[in-house]
């Protein structure tokens, strides 16, 4: 037997894939969500809504969570590097070192697949306009329904809206996709500058939580290293959280002039 499992993040593409597979009557045995504990509150509400929809169609919805936390990996995990020797914490993720995805999503998902003692076909929500990602060797074993259907990222969002899934957040009276291009974890260091600015504007409490984590990382680095290279405490876009905060504050003042 081969289990057909949808890899579900809660974003527009994976949501459209799950809804589309159900509507088209395609086989789907399980929907798998890896909870990082770092999603927006409105995203958790959306995920719960999708879960109920999935289960109403007799499909199992599975939620996984790593034993490791983002905070532990950020500044507590013992690590060794040629540049800094033994120290604690991996620092914030970068494009080439996306340890967050690996440890909080990919590993729990692979461990779950192994526990099934059977073959698994993962369905992944990569859209028609993401062919470069689909062509990567690590994605060749998966099925990509959105690409097969010719659905672009815009198609996916429009489809979700048409089905009543809008990621609405009553605290800001808007849906997440009205202010963010992508709805990754709220502290994602790989977010665009635009998304980071909007995070600071609409969710100042979450923005300052990132600042608190950055301060802890900075303090940890200062304990370990005589001279702390600025790159060792970068948050995003080759900047520290404080540098981005100062930049955004200046931009706010200019806009008010």
N, C-alpha and C positions, 0 to 999 in steps of 0.2 A: 504493500500500500504506500502511496505517496500523499503526504499531507499538503494541501494547498493553503498557504498562510500569507495573509496580507500584513506587510510591515507598515504599521500605522503610527504616525507622529502626532496627528491632530491638525496638521497644516492643510492648506487647501488642496494640494495635489493628492496626498494619501487619502484624504476624506473623499474627494471625487472618485478616486479609484475604488474605494470600498463601496460607496453608494452605487457607482456604475456597475460593478460586478454583480451586486445584488439585483439591480434593476434589469440587467441583461440576462439574469438567470444563470450566470456562470458559477461553476463550482468554487466554493470558498468554505474551508473547514474551520479556520480560526482567524481572528484578527488579533495581532500582537502589538501591544503598546509597552514601550520601555519608559518608565516614569523616572525622570531625573530629579524630581522634587523641586524643579526650578521653572515650571511653566507659569504663565500668567493665570491669575484666577479665572478670567474669562475663558481661557483655553481649557482649564479643568472642567468648567461647566459644559463647554462644547464636547469634550471627550466623553463626559457622562451621557450627553444627549445621543452621541453616536453609538455608544455602548448599548443603550436601551434599544435603539433602532436595529442594531446588529442582532441582538439577542431575540428581538421580536420576530426575526426571520430564522430562528433556530440555529444561529451560528455562535460559536463560543468566542467570547471576548476575554483575552488573557492580558493581565497587567503584570509586568516584571519590574523589579527594582534591584539595582546593584547593592551589594553590602558596603561598597565604598561610597563616600559622599564627595561632592564637588569640593567642599571646604577642606576635607582631609587631603585630597589630591593636590589642591592649590598650594597649601603652605605647611602641611604636616607630614606628608609621605616621605620617608627616607629615600633619597636618590643620590646618584653619583654621576658627575659629568667631568670630562677632561678639563673643561674650562674653570669650573668652580670646585671640583673635588666633591667630598661628601657634604651634603646639605639637606635641608628639609623643603619639600614642596616643589612641584613642577612649574609653578607660576601659571599665569593665564595662558590658555591655549592660543596657538597661532595656526595659520593655514597648513603649515608643514608638520605641526605637532598637535593634531586635534585629539589629544588624549581624552577629552571629555566624551566625544562620540565613541571612541574605542572602549573605554572602561564603563561608561554609564549606559551604553546602548548596545554596541556590537557584541561584546563579550557575553552579557546576559542573554541576548537573543540566540547566539550560537550554542550556549550551554543548554538553553531550553530545547533547541532543535535536537541536540544530541540525546537529551533525556527521553525523547519520543521513541527511540529505538526503531526508527523507520525513516524512509526517504522524505525529504522536505523540499517543496518548491516554493520559494519566496516570491511574492508579487510585490514589486516596489513601485512607488508612485513617482517615477521620472516622466516628465511631460514630453510631448512631441518636440518642443523647442529646446530640449536638453540632451540632444543626441551625443554631444561630446562626453557627457557623463555616462551615458548608456554604453558607449564604445570602450570604456575603460575595462581592462581585463577582469577586475574584481566584480564587475556587474554582469558578466556574461552568463553566469549560471542562473541568474534570476529571470523572472518574467516581468515584462513592462507593459501592462495593459493600456496605460494612457498613450504610449507611443504607438501601440497596435491600432488604437482607435483614432489616432491623429488628433488627440486633444492637447492643446497648448495650455500654458499656465493660466492664461486669461479664460480659456474655455472652462478650465477646472473651477475657477473662482465663480464664474457665472453660473455654472451647473450647481454648485453648492448653494448659492443664493436662491436659485430656483427651487431647491428642495427644502428651503427654510433653515439652512445652516449658515448663520451670519456672524458668529463669534462676538455677539453683542456683549458689551460691558456696561452695565447700568451706572457704574461709578463715573464714567466719562461720557455716557450717552452716545457711544459710537461702537462700531465693530472694530476688532483689532486690525483688519485689513484696510480700514479707512485711514490708518495712520502709519502702518508698517508695511514694507514691501514683503517681508518674510516674518513669520511669527515663530522664531526659534525661542530658546530659553531666554528669559528676560535679562540675564547677565551675559549673554553671548558676546564674547570679545571679537567675533568675526562679523558683527553687524556693521552695516554701512553707517557713515557719519550721519546721514539723514535719520536713520532709525534710532541711533543713539541720542540725537537731539530730541526726537519725539518721545523717547523713553523719559528723558529728563523733564520734558514739558508736561507730559500727561501722567507719568508715574514717578513723581519726584522721590517718593519713599523708596521705591525699588532702585532708582538711580543712586541714592545715598547709601543703600545697603551694599551696592557694588563698591562705593567709596570706603565703607567700613572694612570690606574684605581686602581691598587694596592696601589699606593702612596696616592690616595685620600681616600681609605679605611683606610690606616694606619693613616693618619692625623685625620680622623674622630674618630678612636678608641682612639688616644692619647688625644683628646679633652674630651672624655667621661670618660676614665679610668685613675686612678692614675698609675697603673701598667698594661701594656698591655701584656696579655699572648700571646706568639708567635702563639699559635693555633688560636687566634682570627683574625690573619691576614695571615693565610696560603692561598696560591693560589692553589697548587696542590702537590700531593704525600707527604703530611705533610711537605711541604716546602713553604717559602714565594717566591714571584716572584724574589726577589733579590738573594736569596740563589740559585735558579735555574739558574739565569743569571750568577752568579759567577761560579757555577759548570760547565756550558756549556762553558764559556770562558776559564776555565782551561783545559777542555778536548780539546778544539780547539788548544790550545798551545801545548799540548802533541802530537797531531796528526801531527803538523808541525815540530816537532823535528826529 
